[in-house]
Amino acid sequence: MNIEVIKIIMISLTITVGSIVPGLAIGKIGIQAMESIGRNPEAEAGIRTTMILVVAFAEALAIYALVVALILKFT
């Protein structure tokens, strides 16, 4: 295999895994937050704040994957 082909495969795998995993994590976070709010509606403000913070951290993983893919592409 040519080195360019391997490089393209690695870039595509980085983007694929780097977008699927955070997407699944954000979905799981949302499901658990909605269940928690359904069981304890009085704690909605705290649950929502924590959920938004955790979703931001999960989304950062996708951004890191994008940065790594761009570094691989342009090196």
N, C-alpha and C positions, 0 to 999 in steps of 0.2 A: 504494500500500500504506500501511496505517496504521503509525505508528511502533511501536505495541504488537506488531503482527504481526512486524515486523522484529526487535524486541527478543526475542521468544519464539524466533524462528528462530536468532538468534545464541546464545542461552542453550543451546538444544538442540545446536547444532553444537559449542559449547565443551565440553559434557559428553561428547558422542559421541567427538570426536577426542581429548579429554583422558583418556578411559578406554581407547580401542582402542589407541592408540600405546604407552602404558606396558605394556599387557597383552601386546602382541606383543613388546616389548623384554624383558620378564621371561621370556617363553617362550624367546626366543633365548638369553638369558643362561643359563637352566637347561639347555638343550640343549648349549651349548658347555661348561658346567661338567661335565656328565656325561661328555661325550666326553673331556675333559681328565683326569678322574679315571680313566676306563677305560684311558687310555693310560699314565698315571703314577700308580698307586695310592698311592705313598709321599708324594706331594704333596697328598693329600686335605685335610689340615687347612688348609693355606694357600689352596687353591682354594676351599674352602667359606667361609672367612672373607671372602675377596675377593668371592665371589658374593653373600653376604648383604649386604655393604656396597653393592654396585652395585645390587642389587634394591631396597634402601631408597631410593637416589637416584632410581631409575626410578619407584618408587611415589610419591615426593614430587611428581613431575610431575602425577600424577593428583590429588593433593591441591590443588596450585596451580590446576588447571583447575576444581576444585570451588569454590574460593574466588572465582575470577574469575566463574564462573557465578552464584554467590550475590550478588556485588557488582552484576552486571548486572541480576539479578532485583529487587533491592531499591533500585535507584537510579532 
